[in-house]
Amino acid sequence: KDSAASYRLIHAAAWKGLPSAQAILGLYYCDGIGVERDLSQCCAWYDMAAALGVEEAKKSLMETVKEMTPEQISRATQISKNIWMKIVENKR
């Protein structure tokens, strides 16, 4: 129960554009904390945080990509694009 509640809080903060929350959300998806494990989502959120300067997210992103199939990487790229668009849209 606690991990699901924590996931919801981190998820909300990540969608508001907070880089540290984005990195934590990536970890949640990587490890299946409060949510089903999903390497594409994991990679997408690490990518967001890394692009905004979170060094640990850059390292985690590189490690995660090594575990992924080309299909998962392609899906992660699409998820990243969608996240960027929605966050930018929400800030207008």
Residue pairs with C-beta under 8 A, 6 or more apart in sequence:
3 33
3 34
4 34
4 35
5 34
6 28
6 33
6 34
7 25
7 28
7 33
7 34
7 35
8 34
10 21
10 24
10 25
10 28
11 25
13 21
14 21
14 22
14 24
14 25
14 45
14 48
15 86
15 87
15 90
16 87
16 90
17 87
17 90
17 91
19 48
19 49
19 52
19 53
19 54
19 57
20 49
20 54
22 45
22 46
22 48
22 49
22 52
22 54
22 57
23 45
23 46
23 49
23 50
23 54
23 56
23 57
23 60
25 45
26 41
26 42
26 43
26 44
26 45
26 46
26 48
26 49
26 57
26 60
26 61
26 64
27 33
27 42
27 60
28 34
28 35
29 35
29 37
29 38
29 39
29 41
29 42
29 45
30 37
30 39
30 42
30 46
30 60
30 64
31 37
35 41
39 64
39 67
39 68
39 72
39 76
40 68
40 72
40 73
40 75
40 76
40 79
41 76
41 79
42 64
42 76
43 61
43 64
43 65
43 68
43 72
43 73
43 76
43 80
44 76
44 77
44 79
44 80
44 83
45 83
46 57
46 58
46 60
46 61
46 64
47 57
47 61
47 76
47 80
48 57
48 80
48 83
48 84
49 57
50 57
50 58
50 61
65 73
68 76
